[in-house]
C-alpha cells in the first residue's frame, strides 16, 4: 500500500506543472501601478472589483503627479503600468517617439502595442460650497487675478493640471510670473494638494480636474474648453520593464472594459478605450 501511495504521489508531482494536481494554475502576482493622483478614488474602487475578476492579482498603487511618477520610472523604480494625466509624461517615456514627438531624452520604457488613450477629464474651476468670493467663471477668475482680488491655487509647472492652468493663463494673456510675485497664486505638488487648499478655504478657488472636484464635494463653477487648454487625455501603458506582462495587459484590458468604465463615469471621466 505504501508503495502504491508513493507511486501515485510521484505521478502527481510529475504532472503538477502541466495539470495543476492540487496546485493553483496561476501563481499570485503583485502588479505595481503608477497613476496620476486624480485617479486615487476611482482606481481604489476598481481594485476592489478586480479582486473578483482576478483573485490571484494584488494591485499596489503609487499615486502622485504624473511628472513625479515619470521621474521615478526613469530613475529605475519598479513599475508595471503607468497611467498619466497628460500625454506629455507618457511621450517622454515612449521609445517609439523621437524628440519631435515629445521624447527629447530618447527614453524607452513603454511596451509597444500596449499604449492606449484610456480616459478624458475636464479642467475645472472649483470653489468651496458657498463660494464666498463669488467666482462664477474663468472670465471672473481672469478679472480677479488682474485686479488682485482673488487668490488661486494651481499645480506646479511639472504637474499636468498646472500645465493646463498655464495654458489658461496664456488664453487670457495673464503673466504667471507677475501673478506669483503679487501673491495671487499658491501652488500644489499634485492635484490633490490643490484640491485640499480649496477644500480648507485657504484660497478663493482652484484649477483642478472636474473629477477631483466631484470626489472632494467642491462646486465646479466652470470648465475649460479645449481651445483654452487642450483636451485632458489620460494615456495608459504597460512598461517594458515589467516582470508580469500578461497580468499587466489583462488589468489594462479590464480598465478599458465596462465594469471599470462605469466607475470612471460615475465621477465624471469619459472612457475612451
KACOR-V122560 format. One record per residue. RES is the residue in one small letter. BURIAL is # if it has 16 or more other C-alpha atoms within 10 Angstrom, else .. Layout:
res: <RES/RES>
burial: <BURIAL/BURIAL>
This chain:
res: <x/x/x/x/x/x/x/x/x/x/x/x/x/x/x/x/x/x/x/x/x/x/x/x/x/x/x/x/x/x/x/x/x/x/x/x/x/x/x/x/x/x/x/x/x/x/x/x/x/x/x/x/x/x/x/x/x/x/x/x/x/x/x/x/x/x/x/x/x/x/x/x/x/x/x/x/x/x/x/x/x/x/x/x/x/x/x/x/x/x/x/x/x/x/x/x/x/x/x/x/x/x/x/x/x/x/x/x/x/x/x/x/x/x/x/x/x/x/x/x/x/x/x/x/x/x/x/x/x/x/x/x/x/x/x/x/x/x/x/x/x/x/x/x/x/x/x/x/x/x/x/x/x/x/x/x/x/x/x/x/x/x/x/x/x/x/x/x/x/x/x/x/x/x/x/x/x/x/x/x/x/x/x/x/x/x/x/x/x/x/x/x/x/x/x/x/x/x/x/x/x/x/x/x/x/x/x/x/x/x/x/x/x/x/x/x/x/x/x/x/x/x/x/x/x/x/x/x/x/x/x/x/x/x/x/x/x/x/x/x/x/x/x/x/x/x/x/x/x/x/x/x/x/x/x/x/x/x/x/x/x/x/x/x/x/x/x/x/x/x/x/x/x>
burial: <././././././././././././././././././././././././././././#/#/#/#/#/#/#/#/#/#/#/#/./#/#/././#/#/././#/./././#/./#/#/./#/./#/#/#/#/#/#/#/#/#/#/././#/././././#/#/#/#/#/#/#/#/#/#/#/#/#/#/#/#/#/#/./#/././././#/#/././#/#/#/#/#/#/././#/#/#/#/#/#/#/#/#/#/#/#/#/#/#/././#/./././#/./#/#/././#/#/#/#/#/#/./././#/#/#/#/#/#/#/#/./#/#/#/#/#/#/#/#/#/#/#/././#/./#/./#/././#/././././#/#/#/#/#/#/#/#/#/#/#/#/#/#/#/#/./././#/#/#/#/#/#/#/#/#/#/#/././././#/#/#/#/#/#/#/./././#/#/./#/#/#/#/#/#/#/#/#/#/#/#/./#/#/./#/#/#/./#/#/./#/#/#/./././#/#/./#/#/././#/#/#/#/#/./.>
